[in-house]
Amino acid sequence: SDFILESFGLGLTEYKNGLIIMCIAQFINVVSGSVGLIMQMTGHAETFKNIIIIAVMSNVILNIILIPFFQVFGAVYASSLSLIIWNVVGAIYLYRKIKIYSFLH
């Protein structure tokens, strides 16, 4: 992570933990599968739109709340959490409503 952060400029290595948190959120995104694509292809695009709206609203609200207290890490937490919400809620919906298991197995 130091190499990646240093390639964007000096002094960014202090945000190493933020990069790790974002990587964990992206890992959850990857293992949850193509939730959005599956929902759109199976006629659940309206529900997917609602999930995205909830994720965006949670991202904005969390950014407003967390950035004043945690600066860059507030944005990291907000973005990571909204990405996780989007994918996990979508995957749970797929499994419960149409019995498609989108998680990596």
Residue pairs with C-beta under 8 A, 6 or more apart in sequence:
1 13
1 16
1 19
1 20
2 13
2 16
4 19
5 12
5 13
5 15
5 16
5 19
6 12
6 13
15 72
15 73
17 73
18 72
18 73
18 76
21 76
21 77
21 80
22 76
22 79
22 80
24 80
25 79
25 80
25 81
25 83
25 84
26 83
28 83
28 84
28 87
28 88
29 83
29 84
29 87
30 104
31 103
31 104
32 87
32 88
32 90
32 91
32 102
32 103
32 104
33 91
33 102
33 103
33 104
34 102
35 48
35 86
35 87
35 90
35 91
35 94
35 102
36 48
36 52
36 90
38 94
38 100
38 102
39 45
39 47
39 48
39 51
39 90
39 93
39 94
40 48
42 98
42 100
44 93
44 94
44 97
44 98
47 93
48 90
51 86
51 89
51 90
51 93
52 86
54 85
54 89
55 82
55 83
55 85
55 86
55 89
56 82
58 78
58 81
58 82
58 85
59 78
59 79
59 81
59 82
62 74
62 77
62 78
62 81
62 82
63 74
63 75
63 78
63 79
65 74
66 73
66 74
66 75
66 77
66 78
67 74
67 75
67 78
68 74
70 77
90 102
91 102
91 103
94 100
94 101
94 102
95 101
95 102
